[in-house]
Amino acid sequence: MPLPSWHPDSLADRLPFLRRRALLTQATRAFFAARGYTEVETPYAVPTPGEDVHLRALRTVIHGPDGTGRALWLHTSPEFAMKRLLAAGAGPVFQLARVWRDGEGSARHAAEFTMLEWYRPGLDFNGLMDETASLLRAVLPPVVSSGGVETSLAAFEQLTVAEAFSRHAGADVLGTAGDASGLAQSAGAALRSGETWEDLFFRLLLERVEPHLGRTHPTFLTHWPAAQAALARRDPADGRVALRFELFVCGIELANAFEELTDPAEQRARFIEDRARRHALYGRDWPLDEDFLAALRHGMPPSSGIALGFDRLAMLAAGADRIGQVLWLPD
C-alpha cells in the first residue's frame, strides 16, 4: 500500500522537487515585478466559472447571515475576473490562482491545481509569444526534461494549426471546417459513428499532431480555427482563424493564450453558441456572465493574455515526470 502524502518518507521523496518549485515561484514573481505587472487575487467561488463547451466545474453554496444560500462555482480560470480588472484600468496584471476542473486526473492533470495567468494591455499576439519565451528562459534551466523528453529553450518553433495538421495528419483542417466527412477523407481517417468535425479535429490533434510538438525545442501552435477560440480575436488577415496559441514543451501542453476579443456583441454571440452546445451535451448549468459582458461594453483595452499550468512548469523546472511530485499534499 502506498504511503500517505503526509508521511515523512513520502514527503522526503518529493522535497527536492518542492524546493525547486518554491524557487520557481519566487523567480516568477520577480519576472513579472520587473516588467511592471501587479499581482492580483480574484475570487475563487464565482457565479460563472467559464463558458468552454466541455467545461466541468464544481458547484458550491455560500450562505448569508440570514441562512439564505447562493449557488456559486469554483472557478476553472481567473480569466473573466482579470479581464474585468483590465476594463477597470488596472494595467498589466498576473495571478497565481488555485483552480478546479472536475473529472481530471493523470500524470499531468489534477482536479485542483495552480494556474499562472497574466494579461497586458497593448500587447499583441506576437509580443505575448516573445514574453512567454522570455519567462521560460528566465525561470527554467536552458535544457529541461520530463517524461523522458529533453527540450532546449535556445529556440522556439512557431507552427500554425493548419500547417501542423497538413504536416502530421495529412489533413486540410481549414478547407474542411465544419465538414466531418471532408476532414476524415482529407486525413485518411475513419469517421466514427456520431463523430462531429470538432470531435475528429481533437482526435487527430491528440493522436497525430501533439506527439510531434515541443520535443527538441518548444512549439507555439498558433492560429486556431475560429470555432476553437471563443475568447480570442479573429485574425484580420484570415477570418477563418483566431489569434490563439498553445505552447508545448517536452511534449507537454503548457499554456493557452489569446489576443483578446474585446467586442461585447461578438463575445455574447460566441457565448450563446457555446452554451447551447454545452447544454445539449451535459444539461443546464450556470447563468451567462452578464457582468463580464458589461465590463466589455464599458471598454476593455486591446490586450493579450495567457493561462499557463504552473504545476507543469514546476515539473519542467524540477525534471519531474508526474504532477504529484511537485504538489505538497497530492491526493
C-alpha positions as CSV (number, residue, x, y, z in Angstrom):
1,M,0.0,0.0,0.0
2,P,1.5,3.4,-0.9
3,L,2.3,5.8,1.9
4,P,0.0,8.7,2.6
5,S,1.3,12.0,1.2
6,W,1.9,13.4,4.7
7,H,4.2,10.5,5.7
8,P,7.8,11.7,6.3
9,D,9.2,9.2,3.8
10,S,6.7,10.3,1.2
11,L,7.5,14.0,1.7
12,A,11.2,13.3,1.6
13,D,10.8,11.8,-1.9
14,R,9.1,14.9,-3.1
15,L,11.1,17.5,-1.2
16,P,13.8,18.2,-3.8
17,F,11.0,18.8,-6.4
18,L,9.1,21.0,-4.0
19,R,12.1,23.1,-3.0
20,R,12.7,23.7,-6.7
21,R,9.0,24.7,-7.1
22,A,9.4,27.3,-4.3
23,L,12.4,28.8,-6.1
24,L,10.3,28.9,-9.3
25,T,7.5,30.8,-7.5
26,Q,10.0,33.4,-6.3
27,A,11.6,33.8,-9.8
28,T,8.2,34.0,-11.5
29,R,7.0,36.8,-9.2
30,A,10.4,38.6,-9.7
31,F,10.0,38.3,-13.5
32,F,6.6,40.0,-13.6
33,A,7.5,42.7,-11.0
34,A,10.5,43.7,-13.2
35,R,8.1,44.1,-16.1
36,G,5.7,46.4,-14.3
37,Y,2.9,43.8,-13.6
38,T,0.8,43.9,-10.5
39,E,0.0,40.7,-8.7
40,V,-3.8,40.3,-8.1
41,E,-6.0,37.9,-6.3
42,T,-9.6,37.4,-7.5
43,P,-12.5,35.3,-6.0
44,Y,-12.3,31.6,-6.4
45,A,-16.1,31.0,-5.9
46,V,-17.9,32.7,-8.7
47,P,-21.4,32.8,-10.3
48,T,-20.0,31.8,-13.7
49,P,-16.8,29.6,-13.9
50,G,-16.3,29.9,-17.7
51,E,-18.0,29.1,-21.0
52,D,-15.9,26.3,-22.5
53,V,-18.2,23.7,-24.2
54,H,-16.7,20.8,-22.3
55,L,-16.1,22.6,-19.0
56,R,-16.8,20.5,-15.8
57,A,-17.0,22.8,-12.8
58,L,-17.6,22.1,-9.1
59,R,-20.7,23.7,-7.5
60,T,-20.9,25.0,-4.0
61,V,-23.4,27.1,-2.0
62,I,-22.5,30.2,0.1
63,H,-24.9,31.0,2.9
64,G,-25.5,34.5,4.2
65,P,-26.1,35.5,7.8
66,D,-29.8,35.1,7.3
67,G,-29.3,31.5,6.2
68,T,-30.2,32.1,2.5
69,G,-28.0,30.2,0.1
70,R,-26.4,31.4,-3.2
71,A,-25.1,28.9,-5.7
72,L,-21.6,29.5,-6.8
73,W,-18.9,27.6,-8.7
74,L,-15.2,27.0,-8.1
75,H,-13.6,28.8,-11.0
76,T,-11.8,26.9,-13.7
77,S,-9.7,30.0,-14.5
78,P,-9.5,33.6,-13.2
79,E,-9.8,34.9,-16.8
80,F,-13.1,36.7,-16.6
81,A,-12.2,38.3,-13.3
82,M,-8.9,39.5,-14.5
83,K,-10.4,41.0,-17.7
84,R,-12.8,42.9,-15.5
85,L,-9.7,44.5,-13.9
86,L,-8.3,45.4,-17.3
87,A,-11.6,47.2,-18.1
88,A,-11.3,49.0,-14.7
89,G,-7.8,50.3,-15.7
90,A,-5.6,48.0,-13.5
91,G,-2.9,47.8,-16.2
92,P,-0.7,44.7,-16.6
93,V,-1.8,42.0,-14.1
94,F,-0.8,38.5,-13.1
95,Q,-2.1,35.9,-10.7
96,L,-1.1,32.5,-9.3
97,A,-4.5,31.1,-8.7
98,R,-5.9,27.8,-7.5
99,V,-8.4,26.5,-10.0
100,W,-10.6,23.4,-10.2
101,R,-11.7,21.2,-13.1
102,D,-13.9,18.2,-12.3
103,G,-13.1,14.8,-13.7
104,E,-9.3,15.4,-14.3
105,G,-6.6,13.2,-13.1
106,S,-3.4,11.7,-14.7
107,A,0.4,12.1,-14.6
108,R,-0.1,15.7,-15.8
109,H,-3.6,16.5,-14.5
110,A,-5.1,17.2,-11.1
111,A,-8.7,18.3,-10.3
112,E,-7.2,21.1,-8.2
113,F,-4.1,22.8,-9.5
114,T,-2.3,26.2,-9.8
115,M,-2.7,28.4,-12.9
116,L,-0.4,31.3,-13.7
117,E,-2.3,33.9,-15.8
118,W,-1.2,37.2,-17.0
119,Y,-2.8,40.0,-19.1
120,R,-1.1,43.0,-20.6
121,P,-2.9,45.9,-22.3
122,G,-1.4,46.9,-25.6
123,L,0.5,43.6,-26.1
124,D,-0.3,41.8,-29.3
125,F,-0.2,38.1,-30.2
126,N,3.4,38.1,-31.3
127,G,4.5,40.1,-28.3
128,L,2.9,37.6,-26.0
129,M,4.8,34.8,-27.6
130,D,8.1,36.7,-27.1
131,E,7.2,37.5,-23.4
132,T,6.3,33.8,-22.8
133,A,9.6,32.7,-24.2
134,S,11.4,35.2,-22.0
135,L,9.6,33.9,-18.9
136,L,10.6,30.3,-19.6
137,R,14.2,31.3,-20.2
138,A,14.3,33.4,-17.0
139,V,12.9,30.7,-14.7
140,L,13.9,27.4,-16.2
141,P,17.3,25.9,-17.0
142,P,18.5,26.1,-20.7
143,V,17.5,22.4,-21.2
144,V,14.5,20.9,-19.5
145,S,13.3,17.3,-19.3
146,S,10.2,15.4,-18.3
147,G,8.8,12.0,-19.1
148,G,12.0,11.0,-21.0
149,V,11.8,14.0,-23.3
150,E,14.6,16.6,-23.3
151,T,13.9,20.1,-24.8
152,S,16.3,23.0,-25.4
153,L,15.0,26.5,-24.8
154,A,17.5,28.0,-27.2
155,A,14.9,28.4,-30.0
156,F,11.1,28.3,-30.1
157,E,9.2,27.0,-33.1
158,Q,6.0,28.7,-34.4
159,L,3.6,26.4,-36.3
160,T,0.1,27.2,-37.3
161,V,-2.7,24.6,-36.7
162,A,-3.2,24.3,-40.5
163,E,0.5,23.7,-41.0
164,A,0.6,21.1,-38.2
165,F,-2.4,19.2,-39.5
166,S,-1.0,19.2,-43.0
167,R,2.4,18.0,-41.9
168,H,1.4,15.4,-39.3
169,A,-2.1,14.3,-40.2
170,G,-2.1,15.0,-43.9
171,A,-5.3,17.0,-43.4
172,D,-6.8,20.3,-44.7
173,V,-8.3,21.5,-41.5
174,L,-9.4,24.9,-42.7
175,G,-10.7,23.8,-46.1
176,T,-12.9,21.2,-44.4
177,A,-14.1,23.3,-41.5
178,G,-17.4,22.1,-40.2
179,D,-17.4,19.1,-42.6
180,A,-16.6,16.0,-40.6
181,S,-16.7,13.7,-43.6
182,G,-14.4,16.0,-45.6
183,L,-11.9,16.2,-42.7
184,A,-12.0,12.4,-42.3
185,Q,-11.4,11.9,-46.1
186,S,-8.6,14.5,-46.1
187,A,-6.9,12.8,-43.2
188,G,-7.5,9.3,-44.4
189,A,-9.3,8.5,-41.1
190,A,-12.4,6.5,-40.5
191,L,-15.3,8.7,-39.2
192,R,-16.8,7.2,-36.1
193,S,-20.5,7.0,-35.5
194,G,-21.8,10.3,-34.3
195,E,-18.4,12.0,-34.6
196,T,-18.6,15.7,-35.3
197,W,-16.0,17.8,-37.1
198,E,-14.9,19.1,-33.7
199,D,-14.7,15.6,-32.3
200,L,-12.5,14.5,-35.2
201,F,-10.4,17.6,-35.0
202,F,-9.5,16.9,-31.4
203,R,-8.9,13.2,-32.1
204,L,-6.5,14.0,-34.8
205,L,-4.8,16.7,-32.7
206,L,-4.3,14.3,-29.8
207,E,-3.3,11.2,-31.8
208,R,-1.4,12.6,-34.8
209,V,-0.3,16.2,-34.1
210,E,0.5,16.6,-30.4
211,P,3.0,13.7,-30.2
212,H,5.3,15.8,-32.6
213,L,5.1,19.1,-30.7
214,G,7.5,20.6,-28.2
215,R,10.1,17.8,-28.4
216,T,13.6,19.0,-29.3
217,H,12.5,22.6,-28.9
218,P,9.3,24.3,-27.6
219,T,6.5,24.8,-30.1
220,F,3.9,27.6,-30.3
221,L,0.9,26.1,-32.1
222,T,-0.8,29.2,-33.5
223,H,-3.8,30.5,-35.5
224,W,-6.5,28.1,-34.4
225,P,-9.8,27.6,-36.3
226,A,-12.1,30.4,-35.1
227,A,-14.6,27.9,-33.7
228,Q,-11.9,26.7,-31.3
229,A,-11.1,30.0,-29.8
230,A,-14.2,31.5,-28.3
231,L,-12.3,34.3,-26.3
232,A,-9.8,35.2,-29.0
233,R,-9.9,37.9,-31.6
234,R,-10.1,36.7,-35.2
235,D,-7.1,37.2,-37.4
236,P,-7.7,40.4,-39.5
237,A,-5.8,38.7,-42.4
238,D,-7.8,35.5,-42.3
239,G,-11.2,35.4,-40.6
240,R,-11.2,31.6,-40.6
241,V,-8.7,31.6,-37.8
242,A,-8.3,33.3,-34.4
243,L,-5.2,34.7,-32.7
244,R,-4.8,31.9,-30.2
245,F,-1.7,29.8,-29.4
246,E,-0.9,26.9,-27.3
247,L,2.7,26.2,-26.1
248,F,4.2,22.7,-25.9
249,V,7.5,21.9,-24.0
250,C,8.8,18.3,-23.5
251,G,5.7,17.2,-25.3
252,I,3.6,18.8,-22.5
253,E,0.8,21.2,-23.3
254,L,1.9,24.1,-21.0
255,A,-0.1,27.2,-21.9
256,N,-3.1,28.5,-23.8
257,A,-3.2,32.2,-25.0
258,F,-5.3,34.7,-26.9
259,E,-5.0,38.1,-28.4
260,E,-8.2,39.0,-26.6
261,L,-11.6,39.6,-28.1
262,T,-12.9,42.9,-26.8
263,D,-16.1,43.3,-28.9
264,P,-19.0,42.6,-26.5
265,A,-21.6,41.8,-29.2
266,E,-19.4,39.2,-30.8
267,Q,-18.4,37.8,-27.4
268,R,-22.1,37.4,-26.4
269,A,-22.9,35.6,-29.7
270,R,-20.0,33.2,-29.1
271,F,-21.0,32.6,-25.5
272,I,-24.6,31.8,-26.6
273,E,-23.4,29.4,-29.3
274,D,-21.0,27.6,-26.9
275,R,-23.6,27.5,-24.1
276,A,-26.2,25.9,-26.4
277,R,-23.7,23.2,-27.4
278,R,-22.7,22.5,-23.8
279,H,-26.3,22.4,-22.6
280,A,-27.2,20.0,-25.4
281,L,-24.4,17.7,-24.3
282,Y,-24.4,18.0,-20.5
283,G,-27.6,19.8,-19.4
284,R,-28.2,23.2,-17.9
285,D,-25.6,24.8,-15.5
286,W,-24.7,28.4,-14.6
287,P,-26.1,31.7,-15.8
288,L,-24.5,33.8,-18.6
289,D,-21.9,36.2,-17.1
290,E,-23.7,39.5,-17.8
291,D,-21.3,41.3,-15.5
292,F,-18.3,40.3,-17.7
293,L,-20.1,41.4,-20.8
294,A,-20.9,44.7,-19.1
295,A,-17.2,45.2,-18.5
296,L,-16.5,44.6,-22.2
297,R,-19.2,47.2,-23.1
298,H,-17.5,49.7,-20.7
299,G,-14.4,49.1,-22.7
300,M,-11.6,46.6,-22.2
301,P,-8.3,47.8,-23.8
302,P,-6.7,45.8,-26.6
303,S,-4.8,43.1,-24.7
304,S,-3.3,39.7,-24.8
305,G,-3.5,37.1,-22.1
306,I,-2.3,33.6,-21.3
307,A,-3.1,30.8,-18.9
308,L,-0.1,28.6,-18.0
309,G,-0.2,25.4,-15.9
310,F,2.2,26.3,-13.1
311,D,2.4,22.7,-11.7
312,R,3.5,21.6,-15.2
313,L,6.1,24.5,-15.3
314,A,7.3,23.2,-11.9
315,M,7.6,19.7,-13.4
316,L,9.9,21.1,-16.1
317,A,11.9,23.1,-13.6
318,A,12.5,20.1,-11.4
319,G,12.7,17.4,-14.0
320,A,9.6,15.7,-12.6
321,D,7.6,13.1,-14.5
322,R,4.4,13.2,-12.5
323,I,2.4,16.2,-11.3
324,G,2.1,14.6,-7.8
325,Q,5.9,15.0,-7.4
326,V,5.5,18.9,-7.4
327,L,2.4,19.0,-5.1
328,W,2.9,19.5,-1.4
329,L,0.0,17.2,-0.5
330,P,-1.2,15.2,-3.6
331,D,-4.3,13.2,-3.3
